[in-house]
């Protein structure tokens, strides 16, 4: 298989339970090498796009503090975010998590590979809109708990809370469950039976391991800006990580034995 093949999100999370109607418990390797292997494979394909996006995010922060006039320009972005509220969060997350990664996939996808259908895209975009709302409220919550400072202690607290609590306990289980249910949309009862702890954990662990390789540095950049600009900058990182996540999930579903490793 061409390692750059990366189709729609629905196929990315294609459930092994389709071939196992009884949904047996799955044993998953949790050693560091096994968990990081998907991240390494994904970065080998998409490292140029990842570096460009992270570089742009860092440039935004540097310009905000060091280039005259940049703060005023970015404050206009913050104004649109404030005025747009949750609608802004939902729409822009669809762009960063769904539309932009899809464009990147079209750039890397081999000729002749199928593009996602309109129904598949609608499903993806709905999920990203919900994630945008969740992340926006989480950033607000962190500001209330830890404050708006950008000192090292505050940045560290926010990154740890984000990556060790919010991401594995809320974001990734939501994404995985969303796709499991979609895979079984013709039989909701079967989909609910597939929502076992082991099935969800099997899908989450490699993606979470990749998150820990990518997001801590990115979040240090994001949380270095004032609270009003953190969500807009998060969108840069979301575009990059969404591309990695899609690739990893696709490879996971295509390997022999699926999650049985």
Backbone bond lengths (Angstrom), bond angles and torsions (degrees), N, CA, C in turn:
res aa  C-N    CA-C-N  psi(-1)  N-CA   C-N-CA  omega(-1)  CA-C   N-CA-C  phi
1 X - - - 1.469 - - 1.520 110.47 -
2 X 1.323 116.43 138.92 1.462 120.76 174.68 1.516 109.30 -67.74
3 X 1.339 119.48 122.17 1.476 120.90 -174.93 1.503 113.42 -65.51
4 X 1.335 118.14 -12.43 1.470 118.80 -179.27 1.512 112.19 -90.97
5 X 1.342 117.42 -2.20 1.462 118.14 179.92 1.512 110.19 -68.11
6 X 1.301 115.64 127.08 1.470 120.13 -173.66 1.512 108.27 -151.31
7 X 1.303 117.30 98.14 1.445 120.98 -172.38 1.509 110.67 -94.19
8 X 1.344 117.81 -155.67 1.458 121.31 -171.88 1.509 111.91 -68.73
9 X 1.352 115.02 160.19 1.457 120.38 -178.20 1.517 111.77 -61.01
10 X 1.329 117.03 -32.87 1.465 118.59 179.88 1.522 110.17 -61.05
11 X 1.345 116.27 -44.63 1.458 119.51 178.05 1.516 110.92 -69.47
12 X 1.342 115.53 -29.21 1.465 119.27 179.81 1.509 111.05 -58.56
13 X 1.320 116.47 -39.20 1.453 120.83 -176.84 1.530 111.12 -104.01
14 X 1.336 115.81 27.72 1.460 119.81 -178.56 1.516 109.92 -55.27
15 X 1.287 116.65 124.05 1.463 121.22 -171.96 1.512 112.21 -79.55
16 X 1.327 114.50 135.41 1.452 119.15 173.05 1.524 111.04 -67.48
17 X 1.310 115.92 -17.61 1.465 119.16 -178.30 1.511 112.12 -68.10
18 X 1.334 119.45 -14.82 1.452 120.49 176.05 1.513 110.61 -59.51
19 X 1.313 114.69 -34.01 1.461 119.81 -177.63 1.520 111.54 -97.67
20 X 1.334 116.36 -0.37 1.461 120.87 -179.61 1.521 108.72 -135.86
21 X 1.302 117.40 81.23 1.455 119.96 -173.90 1.510 114.51 -59.61
22 X 1.305 118.34 -20.12 1.458 119.58 -178.95 1.525 112.48 -90.10
23 X 1.353 118.10 -5.30 1.457 123.24 177.60 1.529 112.70 51.26
24 X 1.313 117.92 62.53 1.471 119.52 179.20 1.508 111.05 -67.07
25 X 1.304 116.59 158.17 1.451 121.16 177.57 1.525 109.52 -63.90
26 X 1.319 116.53 140.36 1.453 122.53 -176.52 1.521 109.44 -111.20
27 X 1.308 116.33 134.48 1.451 120.56 175.37 1.520 108.69 -92.56
28 X 1.292 116.83 129.33 1.461 121.18 -177.98 1.522 109.70 -122.10
29 X 1.328 115.56 134.43 1.457 119.90 177.02 1.517 109.42 -72.63
30 X 1.314 115.76 132.48 1.462 120.25 -178.26 1.517 112.23 -116.41
31 X 1.338 117.65 14.11 1.457 118.84 176.75 1.526 108.76 -71.13
32 X 1.328 116.05 154.61 1.460 121.76 -173.28 1.526 111.94 -59.10
33 X 1.316 117.66 -40.59 1.459 121.21 -177.61 1.528 111.27 -62.01
34 X 1.327 116.41 -44.33 1.461 120.39 -179.26 1.522 111.92 -66.77
35 X 1.337 116.10 -38.47 1.452 119.66 -177.58 1.530 112.12 -72.19
36 X 1.328 117.08 -33.31 1.462 120.53 -177.76 1.521 113.04 -86.10
37 X 1.322 117.05 -16.44 1.463 119.39 -178.06 1.529 112.48 -56.52
38 X 1.346 120.01 -46.30 1.467 118.77 178.15 1.524 113.23 -60.89
39 X 1.340 117.07 -36.89 1.467 120.01 179.60 1.517 110.48 -64.49
40 X 1.324 117.09 -41.65 1.462 121.09 179.70 1.524 110.32 -64.53
41 X 1.337 116.39 -42.61 1.459 120.31 179.04 1.525 111.24 -62.59
42 X 1.328 116.18 -41.71 1.462 119.95 -179.16 1.521 111.46 -67.35
43 X 1.333 116.53 -42.34 1.459 119.93 -178.87 1.519 111.78 -67.20
44 X 1.338 117.24 -30.13 1.455 120.12 177.03 1.520 111.66 -62.44
45 X 1.324 116.10 -28.85 1.460 120.89 -179.66 1.521 111.44 -88.77
46 X 1.322 116.56 -44.56 1.461 119.95 -167.79 1.530 114.33 -109.36
47 X 1.333 118.00 12.45 1.463 118.09 -175.21 1.526 113.38 -58.55
48 X 1.343 121.61 -34.94 1.475 117.80 178.61 1.521 112.70 -61.84
49 X 1.340 116.29 -45.09 1.457 119.57 -179.95 1.524 111.62 -64.93
50 X 1.344 116.51 -38.29 1.461 120.58 -179.51 1.520 110.53 -64.79
51 X 1.314 117.26 -45.48 1.458 120.63 -179.22 1.529 111.68 -64.81
52 X 1.314 116.59 -38.22 1.465 119.78 178.79 1.525 110.57 -62.53
53 X 1.331 116.11 -46.39 1.462 120.18 -177.77 1.525 111.31 -66.30
54 X 1.335 116.93 -44.59 1.462 119.61 178.46 1.533 111.00 -65.13
55 X 1.324 116.45 -38.37 1.454 119.97 177.82 1.515 112.22 -63.08
56 X 1.324 116.99 -39.86 1.457 120.59 177.28 1.525 111.19 -63.88
57 X 1.331 116.02 -40.98 1.458 119.58 179.20 1.524 111.10 -63.44
58 X 1.324 116.87 -43.99 1.470 120.48 178.24 1.526 110.60 -63.76
59 X 1.315 116.81 -38.18 1.460 120.56 179.00 1.523 111.05 -63.64
60 X 1.325 116.42 -36.57 1.468 120.36 178.50 1.532 110.29 -61.99
61 X 1.335 116.35 -45.92 1.463 120.15 -179.24 1.529 110.71 -64.58
62 X 1.317 116.22 -46.22 1.470 119.52 -179.23 1.523 111.36 -61.77
63 X 1.319 116.14 -42.51 1.460 119.05 -179.35 1.524 111.29 -67.09
64 X 1.334 116.57 -34.22 1.465 119.85 -178.98 1.529 110.86 -61.00
65 X 1.328 116.42 -40.78 1.460 120.11 -175.35 1.533 113.34 -92.03
66 X 1.328 117.82 -24.92 1.460 119.08 -169.13 1.528 115.06 -117.93
67 X 1.319 119.16 -16.06 1.463 120.63 -177.44 1.526 109.44 -108.85
68 X 1.292 115.68 121.48 1.466 120.69 -177.01 1.530 110.24 -62.64
69 X 1.305 115.32 134.40 1.452 121.29 179.35 1.513 114.03 94.11
70 X 1.345 117.50 -21.00 1.466 120.32 -178.51 1.524 111.60 -67.89
71 X 1.331 116.42 -38.69 1.462 119.74 -179.26 1.523 110.77 -61.06
72 X 1.346 116.74 -41.59 1.460 119.99 179.51 1.525 111.08 -63.99
73 X 1.336 116.44 -39.57 1.466 120.31 178.67 1.518 111.43 -65.02
74 X 1.339 116.36 -45.13 1.459 119.72 -179.75 1.521 111.89 -69.50
75 X 1.334 116.76 -27.75 1.462 119.40 175.53 1.523 111.30 -63.24
76 X 1.323 116.73 -28.13 1.467 119.73 175.68 1.525 110.54 -67.56
77 X 1.342 115.43 -36.87 1.468 119.30 175.30 1.523 109.56 -63.79
78 X 1.329 116.48 -43.24 1.460 120.51 177.92 1.520 111.01 -61.14
79 X 1.335 116.26 -36.34 1.473 120.22 178.57 1.526 110.54 -62.96
80 X 1.342 116.52 -45.78 1.469 119.34 178.95 1.524 110.74 -63.50
81 X 1.342 116.62 -37.51 1.464 120.15 177.59 1.526 110.31 -62.84
82 X 1.330 117.11 -44.32 1.468 121.20 -179.30 1.520 111.08 -65.59
83 X 1.322 115.68 -44.43 1.464 120.07 -178.99 1.523 111.70 -69.07
84 X 1.328 115.70 -37.18 1.463 119.38 -178.69 1.504 113.60 -76.70
85 X 1.329 117.05 -25.06 1.458 121.24 177.04 1.518 113.09 58.79
86 X 1.319 116.11 -137.85 1.458 121.26 -176.63 1.521 112.18 -67.69
87 X 1.335 117.42 -29.08 1.462 119.62 177.43 1.526 110.35 -64.11
88 X 1.326 116.43 -42.03 1.463 120.66 176.27 1.524 109.98 -59.55
89 X 1.332 116.90 -45.54 1.464 120.96 -179.27 1.518 111.23 -60.64
90 X 1.329 117.13 -43.47 1.461 120.86 -177.71 1.528 111.46 -67.21
91 X 1.325 116.64 -48.96 1.470 120.43 -175.11 1.527 111.36 -66.82
92 X 1.326 117.25 -45.10 1.465 119.52 -177.45 1.529 111.89 -69.17
93 X 1.316 117.79 -30.23 1.465 119.27 176.60 1.520 110.56 -71.21
94 X 1.318 117.63 -33.81 1.466 120.53 173.58 1.529 109.83 -60.37
95 X 1.328 116.13 -42.22 1.464 119.96 179.61 1.522 110.66 -65.17
96 X 1.341 117.10 -47.87 1.466 120.20 -175.19 1.521 112.61 -75.09
97 X 1.332 117.46 -35.90 1.460 120.16 -176.25 1.511 114.25 -93.17
98 X 1.347 117.14 -23.07 1.454 120.04 -176.85 1.513 114.33 -114.36
99 X 1.319 117.03 -55.32 1.464 120.35 -172.93 1.526 112.17 -72.75
100 X 1.335 117.30 -51.46 1.467 119.64 -178.26 1.524 112.45 -62.88
101 X 1.351 120.04 -46.51 1.465 118.51 176.34 1.525 112.75 -60.82
102 X 1.329 117.28 -34.50 1.463 119.57 177.92 1.525 110.81 -64.07
103 X 1.327 116.82 -38.46 1.467 120.13 176.47 1.526 110.79 -65.14
104 X 1.349 115.90 -39.23 1.464 119.29 176.87 1.524 110.99 -64.88
105 X 1.324 116.64 -39.20 1.461 120.07 178.65 1.521 111.09 -64.49
106 X 1.318 116.65 -38.42 1.463 119.60 178.15 1.519 110.77 -64.06
107 X 1.329 115.78 -31.49 1.464 119.82 178.93 1.528 110.64 -69.89
108 X 1.342 117.68 -38.20 1.463 121.53 -175.86 1.523 113.01 -95.32
109 X 1.331 117.57 -19.40 1.465 120.98 -175.27 1.521 110.57 -66.19
110 X 1.332 118.48 134.13 1.466 121.16 179.37 1.519 111.94 -62.43
111 X 1.313 116.31 152.21 1.461 120.96 178.21 1.521 109.80 -60.64
112 X 1.316 116.09 138.79 1.458 121.00 178.95 1.511 114.61 94.15
113 X 1.324 118.45 -11.55 1.462 121.12 178.50 1.524 109.64 -74.17
114 X 1.306 115.25 145.23 1.459 120.33 -177.22 1.521 111.16 -72.44
115 X 1.315 115.92 141.29 1.459 121.69 172.09 1.524 109.19 -89.33
116 X 1.334 118.34 155.58 1.467 120.19 179.22 1.518 111.29 -64.22
117 X 1.313 115.98 148.50 1.458 121.04 177.47 1.526 110.26 -76.48
118 X 1.317 115.96 169.13 1.461 120.49 177.88 1.528 110.67 -60.95
119 X 1.337 116.69 -38.36 1.460 119.93 178.64 1.508 112.27 -65.07
120 X 1.322 116.83 -40.06 1.457 120.84 178.22 1.524 111.18 -64.78
121 X 1.324 116.71 -41.99 1.463 120.24 179.07 1.522 111.04 -65.04
122 X 1.326 116.59 -40.28 1.463 119.68 178.02 1.522 110.63 -60.91
123 X 1.333 116.37 -41.24 1.458 120.93 177.82 1.526 110.80 -62.35
124 X 1.324 116.50 -45.03 1.459 120.55 -179.95 1.529 110.81 -62.61
125 X 1.319 115.88 -47.06 1.463 120.26 -174.92 1.518 111.63 -65.97
126 X 1.317 117.06 -34.64 1.467 120.08 176.87 1.521 110.54 -63.31
127 X 1.333 116.25 -43.10 1.459 120.13 178.86 1.521 111.19 -61.82
128 X 1.338 116.98 -45.06 1.458 119.61 -178.13 1.520 111.89 -66.95
129 X 1.313 117.23 -32.86 1.464 119.65 176.50 1.530 110.38 -62.35
130 X 1.319 116.56 -42.70 1.464 120.50 178.88 1.526 110.34 -65.28
131 X 1.331 117.01 -42.48 1.462 120.25 178.61 1.522 110.33 -61.17
132 X 1.327 117.09 -39.84 1.459 120.06 177.80 1.511 111.97 -57.79
133 X 1.321 117.05 -42.70 1.468 121.11 178.57 1.528 110.90 -64.07
134 X 1.342 116.35 -42.15 1.461 120.68 -178.77 1.524 110.82 -64.93
135 X 1.332 116.77 -46.37 1.467 120.84 -178.09 1.523 111.00 -65.54
136 X 1.323 116.52 -41.41 1.465 120.22 179.19 1.526 110.76 -58.43
137 X 1.328 117.64 -44.61 1.464 121.13 179.57 1.529 110.97 -69.66
138 X 1.332 116.95 -33.70 1.458 119.35 178.35 1.525 111.01 -65.88
139 X 1.319 117.28 -42.01 1.462 120.24 177.57 1.528 110.89 -62.73
140 X 1.315 116.41 -39.57 1.470 120.09 176.41 1.530 109.98 -62.18
141 X 1.326 116.31 -43.93 1.462 121.71 -179.39 1.526 110.71 -61.79
142 X 1.326 117.48 -44.31 1.457 120.25 179.96 1.524 111.27 -62.46
143 X 1.331 116.84 -37.97 1.458 119.62 178.75 1.526 110.94 -63.39
144 X 1.338 116.45 -35.98 1.464 119.90 178.58 1.529 111.55 -69.62
145 X 1.320 116.76 -35.58 1.469 121.51 -176.09 1.529 111.90 -82.86
146 X 1.335 116.64 -47.98 1.468 120.81 -172.25 1.525 113.64 -103.34
147 X 1.312 117.16 -9.16 1.454 119.93 -179.20 1.523 112.41 89.79
148 X 1.335 115.60 -176.01 1.466 121.38 -175.87 1.523 113.13 -108.50
149 X 1.324 117.66 11.87 1.453 120.22 -178.52 1.514 112.51 -72.14
150 X 1.337 115.41 160.06 1.463 120.39 175.57 1.525 111.46 -119.80
151 X 1.333 115.49 27.80 1.459 120.37 174.55 1.525 109.36 -73.08
152 X 1.342 118.21 159.04 1.474 120.78 -175.73 1.528 114.33 -54.88
153 X 1.326 117.68 -40.53 1.469 119.84 -178.04 1.528 111.32 -64.19
154 X 1.338 117.03 -43.69 1.467 120.95 179.99 1.521 110.74 -66.22
155 X 1.327 116.60 -42.69 1.465 119.76 179.02 1.520 110.81 -61.32
156 X 1.330 117.02 -43.22 1.455 120.99 -178.77 1.530 110.96 -64.16
157 X 1.327 117.03 -44.04 1.462 120.28 178.96 1.519 111.59 -59.51
158 X 1.319 116.41 -42.76 1.467 120.01 -178.35 1.525 111.40 -67.72
159 X 1.326 116.69 -40.77 1.460 119.83 -179.86 1.526 110.51 -66.33
160 X 1.330 117.17 -44.06 1.466 121.00 -179.89 1.528 110.63 -63.21
161 X 1.310 117.28 -45.48 1.466 120.70 178.98 1.516 110.97 -62.13
162 X 1.322 116.08 -40.07 1.463 121.47 -179.49 1.520 111.36 -64.50
163 X 1.344 115.99 -52.32 1.454 119.95 -170.15 1.519 115.22 -85.83
164 X 1.319 117.56 -25.81 1.463 119.94 -177.77 1.522 113.67 -101.71
165 X 1.313 117.30 -10.76 1.464 120.20 179.38 1.520 112.01 -125.05
166 X 1.315 116.30 -62.91 1.467 120.81 -173.58 1.529 112.60 -62.45
167 X 1.323 117.64 -48.38 1.464 120.56 -175.15 1.529 112.75 -66.82
168 X 1.347 119.76 -54.14 1.470 118.59 -177.25 1.518 114.29 -74.47
169 X 1.329 117.82 -24.90 1.466 119.96 -175.08 1.527 112.93 -93.16
170 X 1.338 117.58 -21.86 1.459 119.58 -174.89 1.526 113.12 -127.16
171 X 1.327 117.64 -56.29 1.465 119.88 -171.12 1.526 111.86 -68.23
172 X 1.316 117.70 -54.86 1.462 119.84 -176.38 1.531 113.02 -65.99
173 X 1.339 120.10 -42.52 1.467 118.03 175.29 1.527 112.56 -59.82
174 X 1.325 116.93 -36.86 1.467 119.57 177.67 1.527 111.19 -63.02
175 X 1.334 117.00 -46.76 1.463 120.79 -178.47 1.526 110.92 -62.38
176 X 1.329 116.30 -48.24 1.462 120.24 -178.64 1.529 110.95 -62.88
177 X 1.320 117.37 -45.67 1.463 120.66 -179.92 1.522 111.17 -63.38
178 X 1.325 116.31 -37.52 1.464 121.19 179.28 1.525 110.72 -58.10
179 X 1.326 116.59 -44.80 1.450 120.03 -177.08 1.522 112.70 -78.10
180 X 1.308 117.12 -32.18 1.465 118.55 175.74 1.529 109.63 -61.56
181 X 1.319 116.19 -45.26 1.463 119.39 179.57 1.525 111.53 -65.76
182 X 1.322 116.53 -36.08 1.464 118.76 178.49 1.520 111.58 -67.65
183 X 1.324 116.64 -38.18 1.459 120.44 178.17 1.529 111.03 -60.10
184 X 1.327 115.93 -31.17 1.468 120.97 -177.76 1.530 110.56 -109.72
185 X 1.326 116.53 32.28 1.469 120.20 -175.54 1.518 112.93 -62.34
186 X 1.334 117.48 -22.56 1.465 120.10 178.15 1.524 112.29 -81.02
187 X 1.334 116.46 -11.70 1.462 120.79 -179.96 1.526 108.26 -147.57
188 X 1.328 116.26 89.11 1.455 121.50 -175.37 1.524 111.86 -60.41
189 X 1.317 117.86 -37.37 1.460 120.18 179.99 1.521 111.00 -61.89
190 X 1.328 116.43 -41.17 1.458 120.05 178.46 1.524 110.37 -65.65
191 X 1.328 116.58 -38.64 1.449 120.13 178.06 1.518 112.30 -63.11
192 X 1.314 116.73 -41.98 1.459 120.62 178.71 1.528 111.11 -64.65
193 X 1.305 116.58 -35.37 1.468 120.03 177.66 1.522 111.10 -67.23
194 X 1.330 116.43 -27.39 1.469 120.37 -179.77 1.520 112.13 -77.53
195 X 1.323 117.67 -12.57 1.468 120.73 -178.38 1.524 110.98 -82.64
196 X 1.314 115.81 58.44 1.460 120.83 177.16 1.526 109.60 -89.35
197 X 1.306 115.74 157.18 1.462 120.40 179.02 1.518 111.14 -58.21
198 X 1.331 116.92 -43.16 1.464 120.63 -176.63 1.521 111.27 -66.78
199 X 1.331 117.78 -43.87 1.462 120.45 179.10 1.521 111.07 -61.12
200 X 1.310 116.48 -43.99 1.458 120.39 -179.44 1.523 110.46 -67.33
201 X 1.334 116.71 -44.36 1.460 120.42 179.55 1.519 111.43 -60.86
202 X 1.336 117.18 -41.15 1.450 121.64 -178.80 1.525 111.32 -58.87
203 X 1.310 116.24 -38.29 1.468 120.06 -179.01 1.530 111.73 -80.38
204 X 1.306 116.33 -31.41 1.461 119.98 -174.69 1.523 112.73 -75.23
205 X 1.319 117.72 -43.19 1.467 120.92 -168.72 1.527 114.89 -54.59
206 X 1.345 119.73 -49.51 1.473 117.53 179.51 1.521 112.72 -64.60
207 X 1.329 117.40 -34.70 1.461 120.45 179.95 1.527 109.68 -70.96
208 X 1.320 117.05 -39.05 1.469 120.24 178.17 1.531 110.40 -65.58
209 X 1.339 115.98 -39.62 1.465 119.34 177.48 1.523 110.33 -60.39
210 X 1.324 116.75 -39.95 1.463 120.74 176.80 1.516 110.82 -66.83
211 X 1.318 115.97 -38.38 1.462 120.33 178.08 1.522 110.66 -59.41
212 X 1.330 116.55 -40.72 1.465 120.47 -179.39 1.530 112.07 -70.64
213 X 1.331 116.61 -20.02 1.465 119.98 175.08 1.528 111.61 -82.72
214 X 1.324 116.28 -27.93 1.463 120.60 -172.03 1.527 114.19 -104.04
215 X 1.338 116.98 -47.64 1.461 120.06 -167.18 1.524 116.28 -76.07
216 X 1.339 122.22 -35.41 1.469 118.58 -177.18 1.521 113.63 -53.15
217 X 1.334 117.38 -48.10 1.463 119.55 178.33 1.523 110.79 -65.69
218 X 1.321 116.28 -42.31 1.465 120.29 -179.90 1.514 110.83 -62.42
219 X 1.322 117.11 -39.73 1.459 120.39 -179.10 1.522 112.26 -70.46
220 X 1.318 117.22 -31.60 1.465 119.09 174.10 1.530 109.97 -60.39
221 X 1.331 115.56 -37.78 1.466 120.07 176.29 1.523 110.07 -67.63
222 X 1.330 116.23 -47.02 1.473 121.17 -177.52 1.521 111.27 -60.88
223 X 1.329 116.77 -49.70 1.462 120.53 -175.35 1.525 113.11 -75.16
224 X 1.329 117.22 -6.08 1.456 120.05 175.95 1.524 112.00 -75.29
225 X 1.308 116.72 -19.48 1.459 120.91 177.52 1.527 110.39 -86.10
226 X 1.328 117.51 161.85 1.466 120.03 173.58 1.526 110.92 -58.48
227 X 1.310 116.73 155.57 1.466 122.06 -175.14 1.522 112.60 -54.63
228 X 1.312 117.31 -35.91 1.461 121.37 -176.08 1.525 112.45 -67.13
229 X 1.349 116.81 -17.98 1.464 120.82 -178.93 1.525 113.11 -109.77
230 X 1.317 117.82 -1.77 1.460 119.75 -175.62 1.522 112.28 -68.30
231 X 1.315 117.54 -42.97 1.464 119.04 -179.62 1.525 111.25 -64.91
232 X 1.354 119.44 -46.73 1.469 117.78 176.65 1.521 113.31 -56.15
233 X 1.337 117.92 -37.65 1.461 119.35 179.31 1.528 111.36 -73.99
234 X 1.325 116.78 -31.62 1.464 120.50 174.92 1.527 111.24 -54.40
235 X 1.328 116.53 -32.27 1.458 120.80 -177.17 1.527 111.56 -61.00
236 X 1.340 117.64 -33.74 1.462 120.23 175.48 1.529 110.19 -60.13
237 X 1.331 115.41 -51.46 1.452 119.83 -178.88 1.515 112.13 -64.51
238 X 1.307 116.79 -36.20 1.460 120.65 -179.31 1.524 111.26 -62.99
239 X 1.328 116.69 -38.68 1.462 120.10 178.43 1.524 110.78 -62.46
240 X 1.330 116.57 -42.61 1.459 120.50 -179.53 1.525 111.64 -68.32
241 X 1.336 116.30 -48.71 1.456 118.79 -175.88 1.521 112.22 -69.19
242 X 1.324 117.53 -33.47 1.463 120.24 177.64 1.520 110.58 -59.93
243 X 1.326 116.36 -38.87 1.455 120.32 178.33 1.530 110.90 -64.12
244 X 1.335 116.88 -43.75 1.460 120.70 177.76 1.527 111.11 -63.88
245 X 1.321 116.09 -44.17 1.462 121.09 -177.30 1.519 111.21 -61.57
246 X 1.328 116.31 -42.41 1.456 120.53 179.29 1.524 110.59 -61.96
247 X 1.328 116.36 -45.60 1.454 120.70 -179.15 1.524 110.74 -61.34
248 X 1.329 116.60 -46.26 1.462 120.93 -176.88 1.525 111.19 -63.46
249 X 1.329 116.07 -45.10 1.456 119.73 -178.65 1.523 111.37 -64.19
250 X 1.336 116.04 -36.52 1.459 120.14 178.78 1.522 110.25 -66.04
251 X 1.310 117.59 -47.01 1.458 121.30 178.91 1.529 110.86 -62.23
252 X 1.326 116.13 -38.19 1.461 120.96 -179.67 1.512 111.46 -61.03
253 X 1.331 116.26 -42.03 1.460 120.00 -177.34 1.520 112.72 -75.69
254 X 1.356 117.19 -20.30 1.461 119.73 -175.65 1.520 113.25 -95.26
255 X 1.339 117.72 -16.02 1.453 119.47 -179.36 1.528 110.34 -69.53
256 X 1.328 117.62 146.53 1.468 120.44 178.12 1.521 111.14 -53.85
257 X 1.304 115.12 128.32 1.462 119.20 178.40 1.503 113.67 85.77
258 X 1.362 116.73 -3.32 1.449 119.40 177.79 1.494 112.59 54.99
259 X 1.319 116.04 -120.19 1.458 119.59 -177.59 1.504 113.84 -81.19
260 X 1.309 119.78 0.41 1.451 121.37 -176.75 1.516 110.99 -82.64
261 X 1.301 115.63 70.01 1.459 118.17 -179.92 1.504 109.14 -151.55
